[in-house]
Amino acid sequence: MDIYELNTVSVCIRVIFSMVCGGLIGVERSRKSRPAGFRTYMLVCLSSSLIMMTSQYIYITFDASDPARLGAQVISGIGFLGAGTIIVTSRSQVKGLTSAAGLWAAACLGLAIGIGFYYGAIVVSIAVFLIITFFKKLDVIIASSNKIINIYVSFTNIECFDKFILHCHQLNFRINDMEISRDSSMKELTVIAFLSLESKNRFSHVDFIKGLSDFEGLIHIEEI
């Protein structure tokens, strides 16, 4: 019995395999308490696999001319689910991009498994798992020492914020972008700002934040 043909054995293999591959990616997301987790990834991969098996069934049974048409709709249609995992926080942080990309990858894996492209799905599922787990450390290392840093700061008053801006210029930082607002809910009128600072050379973001933590009038500072 050929597992590459559409039969009871191959259908069972593809269903189980898609659940394993989707779940493998979803486990890492669940550990980080992301909106799309273990079950979501598993369902996306499994459903995509079913779509491709359905396409193959239609092609075999009704002699349809385009068995890839349904799969193409999955690739474009999965965007709505991925977009639901992307959020912009109150501090202008964009989160959920990795989850959205992972969902798209899970859908593509499901399509490959559903059509019987097993060895391709195995290699890619391992690669995706490595990217979202071990490669994250490399991403942090690269991002924590580049020339640009985006920070969220809050000050007790506008005078202290002005001194902070002057201090950044003295450290040879160029301000690429600045957004200022005020929080009147506190006892004192607090100044809140989002800054994008650029240096001529690479620097340690951690040391930069620590060096400014005791600045006059500074209430809070963090990298975003």
VORO-263687 format. One line per field, with one value per atom (N, C-alpha, C): residue number from 1; residue in one letter; chain; atom name; x, y, z. Coordinates in steps of 0.1 Angstrom, whole numbers, plus 5000, padded with zeros to 4 digits. Layout:
BEGIN
mimar	(NUM  ...)
zaza	(a  ...)
drenti	(A  ...)
lotor	(CA  ...)
u	(X  ...)
v	(Y  ...)
w	(Z  ...)
This chain:
BEGIN
mimar	(1  1  1  2  2  2  3  3  3  4  4  4  5  5  5  6  6  6  7  7  7  8  8  8  9  9  9  10  10  10  11  11  11  12  12  12  13  13  13  14  14  14  15  15  15  16  16  16  17  17  17  18  18  18  19  19  19  20  20  20  21  21  21  22  22  22  23  23  23  24  24  24  25  25  25  26  26  26  27  27  27  28  28  28  29  29  29  30  30  30  31  31  31  32  32  32  33  33  33  34  34  34  35  35  35  36  36  36  37  37  37  38  38  38  39  39  39  40  40  40  41  41  41  42  42  42  43  43  43  44  44  44  45  45  45  46  46  46  47  47  47  48  48  48  49  49  49  50  50  50  51  51  51  52  52  52  53  53  53  54  54  54  55  55  55  56  56  56  57  57  57  58  58  58  59  59  59  60  60  60  61  61  61  62  62  62  63  63  63  64  64  64  65  65  65  66  66  66  67  67  67  68  68  68  69  69  69  70  70  70  71  71  71  72  72  72  73  73  73  74  74  74  75  75  75  76  76  76  77  77  77  78  78  78  79  79  79  80  80  80  81  81  81  82  82  82  83  83  83  84  84  84  85  85  85  86  86  86  87  87  87  88  88  88  89  89  89  90  90  90  91  91  91  92  92  92  93  93  93  94  94  94  95  95  95  96  96  96  97  97  97  98  98  98  99  99  99  100  100  100  101  101  101  102  102  102  103  103  103  104  104  104  105  105  105  106  106  106  107  107  107  108  108  108  109  109  109  110  110  110  111  111  111  112  112  112  113  113  113  114  114  114  115  115  115  116  116  116  117  117  117  118  118  118  119  119  119  120  120  120  121  121  121  122  122  122  123  123  123  124  124  124  125  125  125  126  126  126  127  127  127  128  128  128  129  129  129  130  130  130  131  131  131  132  132  132  133  133  133  134  134  134  135  135  135  136  136  136  137  137  137  138  138  138  139  139  139  140  140  140  141  141  141  142  142  142  143  143  143  144  144  144  145  145  145  146  146  146  147  147  147  148  148  148  149  149  149  150  150  150  151  151  151  152  152  152  153  153  153  154  154  154  155  155  155  156  156  156  157  157  157  158  158  158  159  159  159  160  160  160  161  161  161  162  162  162  163  163  163  164  164  164  165  165  165  166  166  166  167  167  167  168  168  168  169  169  169  170  170  170  171  171  171  172  172  172  173  173  173  174  174  174  175  175  175  176  176  176  177  177  177  178  178  178  179  179  179  180  180  180  181  181  181  182  182  182  183  183  183  184  184  184  185  185  185  186  186  186  187  187  187  188  188  188  189  189  189  190  190  190  191  191  191  192  192  192  193  193  193  194  194  194  195  195  195  196  196  196  197  197  197  198  198  198  199  199  199  200  200  200  201  201  201  202  202  202  203  203  203  204  204  204  205  205  205  206  206  206  207  207  207  208  208  208  209  209  209  210  210  210  211  211  211  212  212  212  213  213  213  214  214  214  215  215  215  216  216  216  217  217  217  218  218  218  219  219  219  220  220  220  221  221  221  222  222  222  223  223  223  224  224  224)
zaza	(m  m  m  d  d  d  i  i  i  y  y  y  e  e  e  l  l  l  n  n  n  t  t  t  v  v  v  s  s  s  v  v  v  c  c  c  i  i  i  r  r  r  v  v  v  i  i  i  f  f  f  s  s  s  m  m  m  v  v  v  c  c  c  g  g  g  g  g  g  l  l  l  i  i  i  g  g  g  v  v  v  e  e  e  r  r  r  s  s  s  r  r  r  k  k  k  s  s  s  r  r  r  p  p  p  a  a  a  g  g  g  f  f  f  r  r  r  t  t  t  y  y  y  m  m  m  l  l  l  v  v  v  c  c  c  l  l  l  s  s  s  s  s  s  s  s  s  l  l  l  i  i  i  m  m  m  m  m  m  t  t  t  s  s  s  q  q  q  y  y  y  i  i  i  y  y  y  i  i  i  t  t  t  f  f  f  d  d  d  a  a  a  s  s  s  d  d  d  p  p  p  a  a  a  r  r  r  l  l  l  g  g  g  a  a  a  q  q  q  v  v  v  i  i  i  s  s  s  g  g  g  i  i  i  g  g  g  f  f  f  l  l  l  g  g  g  a  a  a  g  g  g  t  t  t  i  i  i  i  i  i  v  v  v  t  t  t  s  s  s  r  r  r  s  s  s  q  q  q  v  v  v  k  k  k  g  g  g  l  l  l  t  t  t  s  s  s  a  a  a  a  a  a  g  g  g  l  l  l  w  w  w  a  a  a  a  a  a  a  a  a  c  c  c  l  l  l  g  g  g  l  l  l  a  a  a  i  i  i  g  g  g  i  i  i  g  g  g  f  f  f  y  y  y  y  y  y  g  g  g  a  a  a  i  i  i  v  v  v  v  v  v  s  s  s  i  i  i  a  a  a  v  v  v  f  f  f  l  l  l  i  i  i  i  i  i  t  t  t  f  f  f  f  f  f  k  k  k  k  k  k  l  l  l  d  d  d  v  v  v  i  i  i  i  i  i  a  a  a  s  s  s  s  s  s  n  n  n  k  k  k  i  i  i  i  i  i  n  n  n  i  i  i  y  y  y  v  v  v  s  s  s  f  f  f  t  t  t  n  n  n  i  i  i  e  e  e  c  c  c  f  f  f  d  d  d  k  k  k  f  f  f  i  i  i  l  l  l  h  h  h  c  c  c  h  h  h  q  q  q  l  l  l  n  n  n  f  f  f  r  r  r  i  i  i  n  n  n  d  d  d  m  m  m  e  e  e  i  i  i  s  s  s  r  r  r  d  d  d  s  s  s  s  s  s  m  m  m  k  k  k  e  e  e  l  l  l  t  t  t  v  v  v  i  i  i  a  a  a  f  f  f  l  l  l  s  s  s  l  l  l  e  e  e  s  s  s  k  k  k  n  n  n  r  r  r  f  f  f  s  s  s  h  h  h  v  v  v  d  d  d  f  f  f  i  i  i  k  k  k  g  g  g  l  l  l  s  s  s  d  d  d  f  f  f  e  e  e  g  g  g  l  l  l  i  i  i  h  h  h  i  i  i  e  e  e  e  e  e  i  i  i)
drenti	(A  A  A  A  A  A  A  A  A  A  A  A  A  A  A  A  A  A  A  A  A  A  A  A  A  A  A  A  A  A  A  A  A  A  A  A  A  A  A  A  A  A  A  A  A  A  A  A  A  A  A  A  A  A  A  A  A  A  A  A  A  A  A  A  A  A  A  A  A  A  A  A  A  A  A  A  A  A  A  A  A  A  A  A  A  A  A  A  A  A  A  A  A  A  A  A  A  A  A  A  A  A  A  A  A  A  A  A  A  A  A  A  A  A  A  A  A  A  A  A  A  A  A  A  A  A  A  A  A  A  A  A  A  A  A  A  A  A  A  A  A  A  A  A  A  A  A  A  A  A  A  A  A  A  A  A  A  A  A  A  A  A  A  A  A  A  A  A  A  A  A  A  A  A  A  A  A  A  A  A  A  A  A  A  A  A  A  A  A  A  A  A  A  A  A  A  A  A  A  A  A  A  A  A  A  A  A  A  A  A  A  A  A  A  A  A  A  A  A  A  A  A  A  A  A  A  A  A  A  A  A  A  A  A  A  A  A  A  A  A  A  A  A  A  A  A  A  A  A  A  A  A  A  A  A  A  A  A  A  A  A  A  A  A  A  A  A  A  A  A  A  A  A  A  A  A  A  A  A  A  A  A  A  A  A  A  A  A  A  A  A  A  A  A  A  A  A  A  A  A  A  A  A  A  A  A  A  A  A  A  A  A  A  A  A  A  A  A  A  A  A  A  A  A  A  A  A  A  A  A  A  A  A  A  A  A  A  A  A  A  A  A  A  A  A  A  A  A  A  A  A  A  A  A  A  A  A  A  A  A  A  A  A  A  A  A  A  A  A  A  A  A  A  A  A  A  A  A  A  A  A  A  A  A  A  A  A  A  A  A  A  A  A  A  A  A  A  A  A  A  A  A  A  A  A  A  A  A  A  A  A  A  A  A  A  A  A  A  A  A  A  A  A  A  A  A  A  A  A  A  A  A  A  A  A  A  A  A  A  A  A  A  A  A  A  A  A  A  A  A  A  A  A  A  A  A  A  A  A  A  A  A  A  A  A  A  A  A  A  A  A  A  A  A  A  A  A  A  A  A  A  A  A  A  A  A  A  A  A  A  A  A  A  A  A  A  A  A  A  A  A  A  A  A  A  A  A  A  A  A  A  A  A  A  A  A  A  A  A  A  A  A  A  A  A  A  A  A  A  A  A  A  A  A  A  A  A  A  A  A  A  A  A  A  A  A  A  A  A  A  A  A  A  A  A  A  A  A  A  A  A  A  A  A  A  A  A  A  A  A  A  A  A  A  A  A  A  A  A  A  A  A  A  A  A  A  A  A  A  A  A  A  A  A  A  A  A  A  A  A  A  A  A  A  A  A  A  A  A  A  A  A  A  A  A  A  A  A  A  A  A  A  A  A  A  A  A  A  A  A  A  A  A  A  A  A  A  A  A  A  A  A  A  A  A  A  A  A  A  A  A  A  A  A  A  A  A  A  A  A  A  A  A  A  A  A  A  A  A  A  A  A)
lotor	(N  CA  C  N  CA  C  N  CA  C  N  CA  C  N  CA  C  N  CA  C  N  CA  C  N  CA  C  N  CA  C  N  CA  C  N  CA  C  N  CA  C  N  CA  C  N  CA  C  N  CA  C  N  CA  C  N  CA  C  N  CA  C  N  CA  C  N  CA  C  N  CA  C  N  CA  C  N  CA  C  N  CA  C  N  CA  C  N  CA  C  N  CA  C  N  CA  C  N  CA  C  N  CA  C  N  CA  C  N  CA  C  N  CA  C  N  CA  C  N  CA  C  N  CA  C  N  CA  C  N  CA  C  N  CA  C  N  CA  C  N  CA  C  N  CA  C  N  CA  C  N  CA  C  N  CA  C  N  CA  C  N  CA  C  N  CA  C  N  CA  C  N  CA  C  N  CA  C  N  CA  C  N  CA  C  N  CA  C  N  CA  C  N  CA  C  N  CA  C  N  CA  C  N  CA  C  N  CA  C  N  CA  C  N  CA  C  N  CA  C  N  CA  C  N  CA  C  N  CA  C  N  CA  C  N  CA  C  N  CA  C  N  CA  C  N  CA  C  N  CA  C  N  CA  C  N  CA  C  N  CA  C  N  CA  C  N  CA  C  N  CA  C  N  CA  C  N  CA  C  N  CA  C  N  CA  C  N  CA  C  N  CA  C  N  CA  C  N  CA  C  N  CA  C  N  CA  C  N  CA  C  N  CA  C  N  CA  C  N  CA  C  N  CA  C  N  CA  C  N  CA  C  N  CA  C  N  CA  C  N  CA  C  N  CA  C  N  CA  C  N  CA  C  N  CA  C  N  CA  C  N  CA  C  N  CA  C  N  CA  C  N  CA  C  N  CA  C  N  CA  C  N  CA  C  N  CA  C  N  CA  C  N  CA  C  N  CA  C  N  CA  C  N  CA  C  N  CA  C  N  CA  C  N  CA  C  N  CA  C  N  CA  C  N  CA  C  N  CA  C  N  CA  C  N  CA  C  N  CA  C  N  CA  C  N  CA  C  N  CA  C  N  CA  C  N  CA  C  N  CA  C  N  CA  C  N  CA  C  N  CA  C  N  CA  C  N  CA  C  N  CA  C  N  CA  C  N  CA  C  N  CA  C  N  CA  C  N  CA  C  N  CA  C  N  CA  C  N  CA  C  N  CA  C  N  CA  C  N  CA  C  N  CA  C  N  CA  C  N  CA  C  N  CA  C  N  CA  C  N  CA  C  N  CA  C  N  CA  C  N  CA  C  N  CA  C  N  CA  C  N  CA  C  N  CA  C  N  CA  C  N  CA  C  N  CA  C  N  CA  C  N  CA  C  N  CA  C  N  CA  C  N  CA  C  N  CA  C  N  CA  C  N  CA  C  N  CA  C  N  CA  C  N  CA  C  N  CA  C  N  CA  C  N  CA  C  N  CA  C  N  CA  C  N  CA  C  N  CA  C  N  CA  C  N  CA  C  N  CA  C  N  CA  C  N  CA  C  N  CA  C  N  CA  C  N  CA  C  N  CA  C  N  CA  C  N  CA  C  N  CA  C  N  CA  C  N  CA  C  N  CA  C  N  CA  C  N  CA  C  N  CA  C  N  CA  C  N  CA  C  N  CA  C  N  CA  C  N  CA  C  N  CA  C  N  CA  C  N  CA  C  N  CA  C  N  CA  C  N  CA  C  N  CA  C  N  CA  C  N  CA  C  N  CA  C  N  CA  C  N  CA  C  N  CA  C  N  CA  C  N  CA  C  N  CA  C  N  CA  C  N  CA  C)
u	(5009  5000  5009  5007  5015  5010  5019  5015  5014  5019  5018  5005  4998  4984  4974  4962  4951  4944  4947  4940  4939  4932  4930  4942  4953  4965  4972  4973  4980  4972  4959  4951  4954  4954  4957  4971  4981  4995  4995  4989  4989  4982  4971  4964  4973  4979  4988  5000  5006  5018  5016  5005  5001  4999  4993  4991  5004  5013  5026  5034  5035  5042  5036  5023  5017  5018  5017  5019  5033  5043  5057  5060  5054  5056  5048  5036  5027  5031  5039  5044  5052  5061  5070  5061  5051  5043  5034  5030  5022  5030  5043  5052  5054  5052  5054  5040  5030  5016  5012  5015  5010  4996  4988  4974  4972  4981  4980  4990  4985  4993  4993  4995  4996  4984  4972  4960  4957  4960  4957  4966  4979  4988  4985  4981  4977  4965  4955  4943  4946  4954  4957  4964  4974  4982  4973  4965  4956  4946  4940  4930  4935  4948  4954  4957  4961  4963  4951  4939  4927  4923  4926  4923  4931  4943  4951  4947  4943  4938  4924  4916  4904  4907  4917  4920  4925  4933  4937  4926  4916  4904  4896  4894  4886  4893  4906  4914  4913  4913  4913  4899  4889  4875  4868  4870  4863  4871  4884  4894  4894  4895  4896  4910  4910  4923  4933  4928  4937  4936  4944  4944  4950  4957  4964  4955  4943  4935  4930  4926  4922  4933  4945  4957  4961  4959  4963  4954  4941  4932  4936  4941  4946  4957  4967  4979  4975  4966  4961  4951  4943  4933  4937  4948  4953  4957  4958  4962  4953  4940  4931  4933  4937  4940  4953  4963  4976  4975  4966  4965  4959  4950  4944  4954  4966  4976  4985  4984  4993  4986  4993  4987  4997  4992  5001  4997  5007  5004  5003  4999  4998  5011  5022  5036  5041  5033  5036  5045  5044  5051  5043  5049  5042  5045  5035  5037  5029  5033  5026  5030  5041  5045  5050  5058  5063  5052  5042  5030  5023  5021  5015  5022  5036  5044  5044  5044  5043  5030  5019  5006  5007  5012  5014  5022  5033  5042  5035  5027  5019  5009  5003  4994  5001  5013  5021  5025  5029  5033  5021  5010  4998  4995  4997  4995  5005  5017  5027  5024  5020  5017  5005  4995  4982  4984  4994  4996  5006  5012  5021  5036  5039  5053  5059  5061  5065  5079  5089  5103  5105  5098  5099  5093  5081  5075  5084  5090  5099  5110  5117  5128  5124  5113  5108  5103  5096  5091  5102  5113  5125  5131  5132  5138  5130  5116  5108  5109  5109  5111  5124  5135  5148  5147  5141  5140  5133  5121  5113  5118  5128  5133  5147  5157  5171  5176  5170  5174  5169  5160  5156  5167  5176  5188  5197  5199  5207  5200  5187  5180  5181  5181  5182  5197  5207  5221  5223  5217  5218  5211  5199  5191  5196  5203  5207  5220  5226  5239  5239  5228  5228  5228  5228  5230  5218  5206  5193  5186  5181  5174  5161  5150  5137  5133  5130  5128  5115  5109  5097  5102  5099  5104  5092  5093  5083  5090  5087  5093  5083  5088  5079  5074  5082  5079  5086  5082  5088  5102  5105  5119  5129  5126  5135  5136  5125  5125  5134  5134  5142  5157  5160  5174  5178  5169  5172  5175  5168  5170  5184  5187  5200  5211  5209  5219  5221  5211  5212  5220  5218  5226  5241  5243  5257  5264  5256  5261  5263  5260  5262  5251  5239  5228  5219  5215  5206  5192  5182  5168  5161  5158  5151  5136  5131  5116  5113  5102  5098  5083  5077  5063  5061  5054  5053  5038  5035  5021  5022  5010  5009  4999  5002  4993  4987  4975  4969  4962  4963  4956  4964  4977  4986  4985  4991  4990  4997  5009  5016  5015  5015  5014  5026  5025  5037  5039  5051  5055  5059  5052  5055  5060  5071  5076  5081  5080  5086  5097  5109  5121  5128  5132  5141  5154  5164  5177  5187  5196  5206  5220  5229  5243  5252  5263  5272  5278  5280  5286  5276  5279  5271  5274  5264  5265  5256  5259  5251  5238  5227  5214  5212  5216  5214  5222  5235  5243  5238  5232  5227  5215  5206  5194  5198  5208  5213  5219  5227  5233  5224  5212  5202  5191  5192  5181  5180  5191  5192  5191  5186  5185  5175  5178  5169  5155  5145  5131  5126  5134  5130  5122  5110  5101  5103  5104  5105  5112  5120  5126  5127  5124  5126  5127  5133  5135  5122  5117  5106  5109)
v	(4988  5000  5013  5021  5033  5044  5049  5060  5073  5074  5087  5088  5077  5077  5080  5083  5087  5074  5069  5057  5058  5049  5049  5051  5043  5043  5057  5062  5075  5086  5086  5096  5097  5085  5084  5089  5086  5090  5106  5111  5125  5133  5128  5134  5134  5123  5122  5131  5130  5138  5153  5157  5172  5176  5168  5171  5172  5163  5163  5176  5179  5190  5203  5205  5217  5218  5207  5208  5211  5206  5209  5224  5231  5246  5252  5248  5254  5253  5242  5240  5252  5257  5268  5280  5283  5294  5293  5281  5279  5282  5278  5280  5295  5303  5317  5324  5316  5321  5331  5327  5335  5332  5341  5339  5326  5324  5312  5302  5291  5281  5267  5258  5244  5239  5241  5236  5244  5257  5265  5261  5259  5255  5241  5232  5219  5219  5227  5228  5234  5244  5250  5241  5233  5224  5212  5207  5196  5200  5212  5216  5219  5224  5226  5213  5203  5190  5184  5186  5181  5188  5201  5208  5202  5199  5193  5179  5171  5158  5159  5169  5171  5174  5183  5187  5174  5166  5154  5144  5144  5135  5140  5153  5159  5157  5158  5156  5142  5132  5118  5114  5118  5114  5120  5134  5141  5146  5142  5146  5161  5168  5183  5187  5199  5203  5210  5215  5223  5218  5208  5203  5213  5223  5233  5245  5246  5258  5260  5249  5250  5254  5248  5251  5266  5271  5285  5294  5291  5298  5298  5286  5285  5295  5295  5303  5318  5323  5337  5339  5329  5331  5330  5323  5322  5335  5345  5359  5364  5362  5368  5362  5350  5344  5349  5350  5355  5370  5378  5392  5393  5383  5384  5382  5377  5375  5387  5396  5408  5419  5425  5436  5447  5459  5470  5475  5474  5477  5492  5496  5510  5517  5510  5516  5514  5513  5512  5500  5490  5477  5468  5463  5454  5440  5432  5419  5409  5397  5387  5383  5390  5388  5374  5369  5355  5345  5347  5338  5338  5350  5351  5343  5345  5338  5323  5319  5305  5299  5306  5301  5299  5308  5307  5295  5293  5282  5269  5269  5256  5253  5263  5261  5255  5261  5256  5241  5238  5224  5215  5219  5211  5208  5218  5216  5206  5207  5198  5183  5182  5169  5163  5172  5168  5162  5167  5162  5151  5148  5136  5140  5153  5157  5156  5144  5141  5146  5142  5146  5161  5168  5183  5188  5183  5187  5185  5173  5170  5180  5183  5192  5206  5211  5224  5226  5215  5216  5217  5209  5210  5224  5229  5242  5253  5252  5262  5261  5249  5248  5253  5251  5257  5272  5278  5292  5299  5293  5300  5297  5287  5284  5289  5282  5285  5298  5302  5313  5326  5325  5337  5343  5335  5340  5348  5343  5351  5364  5364  5376  5386  5382  5391  5397  5388  5393  5404  5401  5411  5424  5423  5435  5443  5436  5443  5451  5450  5457  5465  5468  5476  5491  5499  5513  5521  5514  5521  5515  5523  5518  5526  5519  5525  5524  5535  5535  5541  5537  5543  5550  5562  5570  5578  5580  5589  5597  5610  5620  5627  5633  5640  5653  5659  5672  5673  5684  5686  5691  5698  5703  5692  5681  5670  5663  5662  5656  5664  5677  5685  5683  5681  5678  5665  5655  5642  5642  5650  5651  5657  5667  5674  5664  5656  5646  5636  5632  5622  5628  5641  5648  5648  5650  5651  5637  5627  5613  5609  5619  5617  5608  5609  5601  5611  5606  5613  5608  5618  5614  5612  5600  5597  5600  5597  5598  5601  5609  5613  5614  5608  5610  5613  5624  5629  5629  5625  5626  5629  5632  5635  5626  5622  5614  5623  5627  5636  5628  5615  5606  5606  5609  5609  5622  5622  5635  5646  5643  5653  5650  5660  5658  5652  5639  5631  5632  5633  5634  5620  5615  5602  5604  5596  5598  5585  5583  5572  5578  5573  5579  5568  5572  5563  5570  5564  5570  5563  5570  5563  5568  5559  5562  5559  5565  5562  5548  5543  5530  5521  5508  5498  5500  5498  5499  5489  5487  5478  5485  5480  5486  5485  5473  5471  5481  5484  5493  5508  5510  5523  5526  5516  5518  5519  5511  5512  5526  5531  5544  5555  5554  5565  5563  5551  5548  5557  5564  5574  5588  5590  5604  5612  5625  5634  5634  5631  5632  5620  5610  5599  5589  5586  5577  5563  5561  5548  5549  5538  5537  5522  5519  5506  5506  5495  5494  5488  5492  5487  5482)
w	(5000  5000  5000  4990  4989  4998  5006  5016  5009  4996  4989  4981  4980  4974  4985  4980  4989  4993  5005  5010  5025  5031  5046  5054  5050  5058  5056  5044  5041  5048  5048  5054  5069  5076  5090  5093  5084  5086  5085  5075  5073  5084  5089  5100  5113  5116  5128  5126  5114  5112  5112  5107  5108  5122  5130  5144  5152  5149  5155  5151  5138  5133  5138  5138  5142  5157  5165  5179  5183  5175  5178  5178  5169  5168  5179  5181  5191  5206  5209  5223  5227  5219  5223  5225  5217  5218  5231  5235  5247  5259  5259  5270  5273  5263  5265  5266  5268  5270  5259  5247  5235  5232  5225  5222  5214  5204  5196  5201  5207  5213  5207  5216  5211  5203  5208  5201  5188  5188  5177  5165  5168  5157  5152  5161  5157  5148  5151  5143  5129  5129  5116  5107  5112  5104  5100  5109  5106  5095  5097  5087  5073  5073  5060  5053  5061  5056  5050  5057  5052  5039  5037  5025  5013  5015  5005  5001  5012  5009  5001  5005  4998  4983  4981  4967  4959  4966  4959  4956  4965  4964  4952  4951  4940  4927  4927  4915  4910  4919  4916  4912  4920  4918  4906  4905  4895  4884  4884  4874  4872  4883  4883  4877  4871  4864  4873  4885  4894  4908  4912  4926  4936  4931  4941  4944  4938  4940  4955  4961  4975  4984  4981  4989  4988  4976  4974  4983  4984  4992  5007  5012  5025  5028  5019  5021  5022  5014  5015  5026  5029  5039  5053  5056  5070  5076  5067  5072  5082  5081  5091  5105  5106  5119  5124  5116  5120  5125  5118  5121  5135  5139  5152  5163  5161  5171  5173  5163  5163  5171  5181  5189  5190  5192  5195  5209  5218  5232  5235  5247  5250  5249  5249  5248  5234  5225  5210  5207  5215  5212  5203  5193  5184  5188  5192  5196  5188  5187  5180  5166  5161  5147  5145  5155  5155  5155  5163  5163  5150  5144  5131  5120  5120  5111  5113  5126  5129  5124  5126  5121  5106  5099  5084  5080  5088  5086  5088  5099  5102  5091  5086  5075  5062  5060  5048  5051  5063  5066  5064  5069  5067  5052  5044  5029  5024  5028  5023  5028  5040  5046  5039  5037  5031  5017  5009  4996  4995  5007  5008  5006  5008  5007  5021  5025  5039  5043  5035  5038  5038  5029  5029  5042  5046  5059  5071  5071  5083  5084  5073  5073  5077  5071  5074  5089  5093  5107  5117  5115  5124  5123  5111  5109  5116  5114  5121  5136  5141  5156  5161  5153  5157  5157  5147  5145  5157  5161  5171  5186  5187  5200  5202  5195  5197  5190  5179  5172  5179  5188  5195  5203  5209  5216  5207  5195  5185  5181  5180  5177  5188  5200  5212  5212  5209  5209  5199  5187  5176  5179  5185  5187  5199  5209  5221  5219  5207  5205  5192  5187  5174  5177  5166  5168  5172  5171  5173  5186  5194  5206  5207  5209  5211  5226  5232  5247  5250  5261  5268  5281  5282  5294  5300  5313  5319  5330  5330  5339  5347  5358  5367  5362  5353  5347  5334  5326  5313  5314  5325  5326  5327  5334  5336  5322  5315  5302  5292  5293  5284  5288  5300  5304  5299  5299  5294  5279  5272  5257  5255  5263  5261  5265  5275  5279  5268  5261  5250  5239  5236  5226  5230  5243  5248  5247  5247  5245  5231  5222  5207  5202  5207  5202  5194  5182  5174  5176  5177  5179  5166  5162  5149  5150  5162  5163  5178  5180  5193  5194  5204  5206  5221  5224  5238  5241  5254  5259  5274  5279  5294  5300  5313  5321  5332  5331  5341  5352  5352  5362  5375  5374  5386  5393  5405  5413  5406  5400  5393  5378  5370  5355  5350  5347  5342  5327  5323  5309  5305  5294  5289  5274  5271  5258  5252  5239  5232  5223  5224  5217  5209  5197  5189  5188  5195  5195  5187  5180  5172  5175  5176  5179  5166  5165  5154  5155  5167  5169  5176  5175  5183  5198  5206  5220  5228  5240  5248  5253  5249  5253  5268  5274  5288  5296  5292  5299  5298  5286  5283  5293  5294  5303  5317  5321  5335  5338  5328  5330  5332  5327  5327  5338  5345  5355  5367  5370  5381  5377  5364  5359  5367  5369  5377  5371  5380  5376  5368  5365  5357  5366  5361  5369  5364  5351  5345  5331  5328  5315  5311  5299  5294  5279  5274  5259  5254  5242  5236  5222)
